[in-house]
Amino acid sequence: MLTDPHNRDTVRRATSGAMWERDLWLDLTRRLPDEYVTAPAGLAAWCAWRLGDETLALAAARRALTVDPQDRISRIVAFAAGRHIPARDLALLGACDFDAARAE
């Protein structure tokens, strides 16, 4: 189900950034084969970033981007975490052109 971008966005919007959510997505990232890892790794990155763990967020985003370089959630997190933009400043990211910016 998470291979569908619409479903993935729905889950992302429902994510509160709680530690258990981060742990769930990290566990799935470790266990799933590469073809299914983009969504859980991207969601782990999203949760870690919201929790203020930029290092883990960047690592999880990079894992997702190795499989799908166009994954939007992972590109946003990689962009923000790589530039130390905290999740509380999410509104600032709306002005960024993520399609033009390269994830680091």
MIZA-418882 format. One record per atom (N, C-alpha, C): y negated, x, z; atom name. Coordinates in Angstrom, 3 decimals. Layout:
SENU      north       east         up    a
SENU          Y          X          Z   CA
...
END
This chain:
SENU      north       east         up    a
SENU      1.206      0.808      0.000    N
SENU      0.000      0.000      0.000   CA
SENU     -1.272      0.852      0.000    C
SENU     -1.218      2.015      0.634    N
SENU     -2.425      2.833      0.727   CA
SENU     -2.720      3.614     -0.552    C
SENU     -1.845      3.538     -1.535    N
SENU     -2.169      4.186     -2.804   CA
SENU     -3.206      3.369     -3.580    C
SENU     -3.394      2.119     -3.209    N
SENU     -4.404      1.259     -3.833   CA
SENU     -5.762      1.541     -3.177    C
SENU     -6.764      1.963     -3.960    N
SENU     -8.074      2.299     -3.391   CA
SENU     -8.721      1.155     -2.609    C
SENU     -8.515     -0.080     -3.050    N
SENU     -9.092     -1.230     -2.338   CA
SENU     -8.483     -1.339     -0.936    C
SENU     -7.169     -1.222     -0.845    N
SENU     -6.505     -1.270      0.464   CA
SENU     -6.965     -0.128      1.358    C
SENU     -7.082      1.054      0.770    N
SENU     -7.516      2.232      1.522   CA
SENU     -8.925      2.027      2.079    C
SENU     -9.821      1.462      1.283    N
SENU    -11.182      1.210      1.758   CA
SENU    -11.199      0.153      2.863    C
SENU    -10.334     -0.842      2.734    N
SENU    -10.235     -1.870      3.774   CA
SENU     -9.797     -1.248      5.090    C
SENU     -8.807     -0.368      5.046    N
SENU     -8.329      0.305      6.255   CA
SENU     -9.428      1.203      6.818    C
SENU    -10.132      1.918      5.954    N
SENU    -11.206      2.797      6.422   CA
SENU    -12.279      2.001      7.150    C
SENU    -12.657      0.863      6.599    N
SENU    -13.684      0.038      7.243   CA
SENU    -13.209     -0.502      8.590    C
SENU    -11.911     -0.730      8.729    N
SENU    -11.354     -1.258      9.980   CA
SENU    -11.108     -0.164     11.015    C
SENU    -11.245      1.083     10.612    N
SENU    -10.971      2.205     11.506   CA
SENU    -12.141      2.393     12.464    C
SENU    -11.815      2.454     13.747    N
SENU    -12.861      2.599     14.760   CA
SENU    -13.152      4.058     15.089    C
SENU    -12.279      4.958     14.672    N
SENU    -12.455      6.362     15.003   CA
SENU    -11.810      6.722     16.325    C
SENU    -10.911      5.867     16.808    N
SENU    -10.220      6.136     18.076   CA
SENU     -9.221      7.282     17.889    C
SENU     -8.951      7.975     18.972    N
SENU     -8.032      9.116     18.938   CA
SENU     -6.643      8.701     18.435    C
SENU     -6.154      7.536     18.848    N
SENU     -4.821      7.119     18.420   CA
SENU     -4.773      6.913     16.909    C
SENU     -5.871      6.459     16.315    N
SENU     -5.907      6.276     14.863   CA
SENU     -5.829      7.630     14.166    C
SENU     -6.610      8.570     14.651    N
SENU     -6.559      9.922     14.084   CA
SENU     -5.143     10.480     14.169    C
SENU     -4.518     10.318     15.325    N
SENU     -3.164     10.835     15.522   CA
SENU     -2.158     10.153     14.593    C
SENU     -2.303      8.851     14.395    N
SENU     -1.420      8.121     13.480   CA
SENU     -1.530      8.675     12.065    C
SENU     -2.754      8.837     11.565    N
SENU     -2.953      9.325     10.195   CA
SENU     -2.514     10.777     10.053    C
SENU     -2.727     11.582     11.082    N
SENU     -2.257     12.970     11.034   CA
SENU     -0.737     13.039     10.985    C
SENU     -0.086     12.199     11.783    N
SENU      1.373     12.177     11.795   CA
SENU      1.909     11.778     10.422    C
SENU      1.324     10.772      9.814    N
SENU      1.760     10.363      8.468   CA
SENU      1.479     11.453      7.443    C
SENU      0.365     12.143      7.600    N
SENU      0.035     13.239      6.683   CA
SENU      1.107     14.318      6.727    C
SENU      1.592     14.616      7.912    N
SENU      2.634     15.640      8.059   CA
SENU      3.984     15.177      7.503    C
SENU      4.287     13.902      7.599    N
SENU      5.619     13.403      7.272   CA
SENU      5.814     12.946      5.819    C
SENU      4.742     12.525      5.173    N
SENU      4.882     11.935      3.838   CA
SENU      4.937     12.992      2.743    C
SENU      5.661     12.676      1.663    N
SENU      5.647     13.579      0.509   CA
SENU      4.252     13.602     -0.132    C
SENU      4.001     14.662     -0.880    N
SENU      2.674     14.864     -1.474   CA
SENU      2.127     13.651     -2.215    C
SENU      2.954     12.950     -2.956    N
SENU      2.427     11.849     -3.773   CA
SENU      1.855     10.702     -2.934    C
SENU      2.141     10.679     -1.630    N
SENU      1.628      9.622     -0.754   CA
SENU      0.655     10.132      0.305    C
SENU      0.312     11.392      0.271    N
SENU     -0.442     11.989      1.376   CA
SENU     -1.955     11.787      1.280    C
SENU     -2.467     11.458      0.133    N
SENU     -3.922     11.355     -0.028   CA
SENU     -4.557     10.367      0.944    C
SENU     -4.027      9.169      1.016    N
SENU     -4.629      8.145      1.883   CA
SENU     -4.565      8.516      3.357    C
SENU     -3.389      8.842      3.903    N
SENU     -3.383      9.169      5.328   CA
SENU     -4.192     10.423      5.656    C
SENU     -4.181     11.419      4.783    N
SENU     -4.978     12.623      5.044   CA
SENU     -6.469     12.289      4.995    C
SENU     -6.866     11.476      4.045    N
SENU     -8.266     11.057      3.962   CA
SENU     -8.690     10.243      5.176    C
SENU     -7.807      9.371      5.638    N
SENU     -8.114      8.568      6.816   CA
SENU     -8.108      9.420      8.081    C
SENU     -7.221     10.411      8.152    N
SENU     -7.241     11.351      9.284   CA
SENU     -8.557     12.120      9.283    C
SENU     -8.999     12.523      8.108    N
SENU    -10.271     13.239      7.989   CA
SENU    -11.422     12.349      8.452    C
SENU    -11.409     11.108      8.013    N
SENU    -12.451     10.147      8.381   CA
SENU    -12.511      9.971      9.900    C
SENU    -11.346      9.773     10.519    N
SENU    -11.289      9.593     11.979   CA
SENU    -11.749     10.851     12.711    C
SENU    -11.261     11.996     12.275    N
SENU    -11.638     13.250     12.934   CA
SENU    -13.149     13.472     12.832    C
SENU    -13.719     13.198     11.683    N
SENU    -15.163     13.357     11.494   CA
SENU    -15.923     12.413     12.419    C
SENU    -15.459     11.161     12.509    N
SENU    -16.125     10.198     13.388   CA
SENU    -16.024     10.607     14.845    C
SENU    -14.953     11.337     15.190    N
SENU    -14.776     11.817     16.561   CA
SENU    -15.522     13.135     16.810    C
SENU    -16.154     13.678     15.786    N
SENU    -16.926     14.907     15.934   CA
SENU    -16.132     16.188     15.739    C
SENU    -14.896     16.087     15.272    N
SENU    -14.054     17.264     15.055   CA
SENU    -14.156     17.684     13.583    C
SENU    -15.218     18.430     13.276    N
SENU    -15.488     18.817     11.887   CA
SENU    -14.406     19.705     11.303    C
SENU    -13.839     20.591     12.112    N
SENU    -12.812     21.509     11.611   CA
SENU    -11.580     20.742     11.154    C
SENU    -11.100     19.836     11.991    N
SENU     -9.935     19.033     11.617   CA
SENU    -10.272     18.107     10.451    C
SENU    -11.457     17.538     10.467    N
SENU    -11.879     16.648      9.383   CA
SENU    -11.864     17.382      8.049    C
SENU    -12.398     18.583      8.041    N
SENU    -12.441     19.371      6.809   CA
SENU    -11.039     19.759      6.353    C
SENU    -10.177     20.142      7.291    N
SENU     -8.798     20.508      6.940   CA
SENU     -8.040     19.309      6.361    C
SENU     -8.185     18.149      6.975    N
SENU     -7.494     16.958      6.485   CA
SENU     -8.046     16.528      5.126    C
SENU     -9.364     16.603      4.960    N
SENU     -9.966     16.248      3.672   CA
SENU     -9.479     17.179      2.574    C
SENU     -9.408     18.456      2.870    N
SENU     -8.920     19.416      1.870   CA
SENU     -7.465     19.144      1.504    C
SENU     -6.665     18.744      2.497    N
SENU     -5.260     18.407      2.223   CA
SENU     -5.191     17.247      1.240    C
SENU     -5.991     16.225      1.474    N
SENU     -6.013     15.074      0.566   CA
SENU     -6.498     15.475     -0.822    C
SENU     -7.508     16.321     -0.868    N
SENU     -8.099     16.717     -2.145   CA
SENU     -7.191     17.635     -2.961    C
SENU     -6.221     18.282     -2.322    N
SENU     -5.268     19.086     -3.093   CA
SENU     -4.389     18.195     -3.952    C
SENU     -4.162     16.969     -3.500    N
SENU     -3.334     16.020     -4.257   CA
SENU     -4.188     15.184     -5.197    C
SENU     -5.337     14.722     -4.711    N
SENU     -6.222     13.889     -5.524   CA
SENU     -7.660     14.371     -5.358    C
SENU     -8.110     15.257     -6.241    N
SENU     -9.463     15.811     -6.126   CA
SENU    -10.579     14.774     -6.231    C
SENU    -10.258     13.559     -6.659    N
SENU    -11.277     12.522     -6.816   CA
SENU    -11.310     11.536     -5.660    C
SENU    -10.488     11.740     -4.626    N
SENU    -10.451     10.793     -3.510   CA
SENU    -11.822     10.722     -2.844    C
SENU    -12.420      9.561     -2.896    N
SENU    -13.808      9.390     -2.452   CA
SENU    -13.981      9.624     -0.952    C
SENU    -13.096      9.059     -0.127    N
SENU    -13.220      9.240      1.315   CA
SENU    -13.180     10.725      1.660    C
SENU    -12.221     11.419      1.090    N
SENU    -12.066     12.846      1.395   CA
SENU    -13.241     13.664      0.887    C
SENU    -13.783     13.299     -0.258    N
SENU    -14.955     14.005     -0.782   CA
SENU    -16.161     13.811      0.125    C
SENU    -16.337     12.584      0.626    N
SENU    -17.452     12.300      1.535   CA
SENU    -17.312     13.110      2.819    C
SENU    -16.094     13.080      3.391    N
SENU    -15.881     13.808      4.648   CA
SENU    -16.031     15.313      4.433    C
SENU    -15.458     15.840      3.356    N
SENU    -15.581     17.279      3.092   CA
SENU    -17.047     17.673      2.920    C
SENU    -17.798     16.852      2.221    N
SENU    -19.221     17.105      2.016   CA
SENU    -19.956     17.103      3.353    C
SENU    -19.722     16.062      4.155    N
SENU    -20.439     15.907      5.425   CA
SENU    -20.010     16.957      6.447    C
SENU    -18.712     17.124      6.626    N
SENU    -18.223     18.080      7.630   CA
SENU    -18.588     19.507      7.240    C
SENU    -18.533     19.799      5.936    N
SENU    -18.887     21.137      5.477   CA
SENU    -20.351     21.468      5.664    C
SENU    -21.170     20.450      5.832    N
SENU    -22.609     20.643      6.029   CA
SENU    -23.048     20.253      7.443    C
SENU    -22.076     20.008      8.311    N
SENU    -22.329     19.669      9.720   CA
SENU    -23.177     18.411      9.869    C
SENU    -22.940     17.434      8.997    N
SENU    -23.628     16.149      9.100   CA
SENU    -22.778     15.266     10.016    C
SENU    -23.304     14.867     11.165    N
SENU    -22.504     14.047     12.081   CA
SENU    -22.320     12.624     11.549    C
SENU    -21.254     11.991     11.999    N
SENU    -20.935     10.632     11.542   CA
SENU    -22.052      9.653     11.879    C
SENU    -22.794      9.915     12.947    N
SENU    -23.885      8.993     13.302   CA
SENU    -24.967      8.973     12.216    C
SENU    -24.984      9.983     11.366    N
SENU    -25.951     10.052     10.268   CA
SENU    -25.351      9.574      8.950    C
SENU    -24.352      8.720      9.026    N
SENU    -23.666      8.226      7.839   CA
SENU    -24.634      7.634      6.819    C
SENU    -25.679      6.972      7.275    N
SENU    -26.649      6.367      6.356   CA
SENU    -27.285      7.407      5.451    C
SENU    -27.447      8.631      5.927    N
SENU    -28.035      9.692      5.106   CA
SENU    -27.154     10.013      3.906    C
SENU    -25.853      9.821      4.077    N
SENU    -24.939     10.156      2.996   CA
SENU    -25.051      9.190      1.824    C
SENU    -25.601      8.018      2.067    N
SENU    -25.759      7.044      0.993   CA
SENU    -26.643      7.552     -0.130    C
SENU    -27.521      8.486      0.178    N
SENU    -28.432      9.036     -0.821   CA
SENU    -27.800     10.154     -1.618    C
SENU    -26.624     10.608     -1.217    N
SENU    -25.984     11.758     -1.883   CA
SENU    -25.179     11.305     -3.088    C
SENU    -25.152     12.138     -4.097    N
SENU    -24.347     11.886     -5.286   CA
SENU    -23.048     12.668     -5.134    C
SENU    -22.013     12.017     -4.623    N
SENU    -20.761     12.708     -4.346   CA
SENU    -20.011     13.065     -5.617    C
SENU    -20.271     12.352     -6.694    N
SENU    -19.599     12.681     -7.930   CA
SENU    -20.146     13.992     -8.503    C
SENU    -21.388     14.296     -8.185    N
SENU    -21.983     15.541     -8.673   CA
SENU    -21.741     16.686     -7.705    C
SENU    -21.624     16.351     -6.420    N
SENU    -21.417     17.398     -5.408   CA
SENU    -19.957     17.811     -5.405    C
SENU    -19.709     19.070     -5.312    N
SENU    -18.330     19.576     -5.223   CA
SENU    -17.938     19.664     -3.762    C
SENU    -16.761     19.125     -3.432    N
SENU    -16.252     19.244     -2.071   CA
SENU    -15.913     20.704     -1.814    C
SENU    -16.276     21.173     -0.659    N
SENU    -16.043     22.587     -0.328   CA
SENU    -14.681     22.770      0.268    C
END
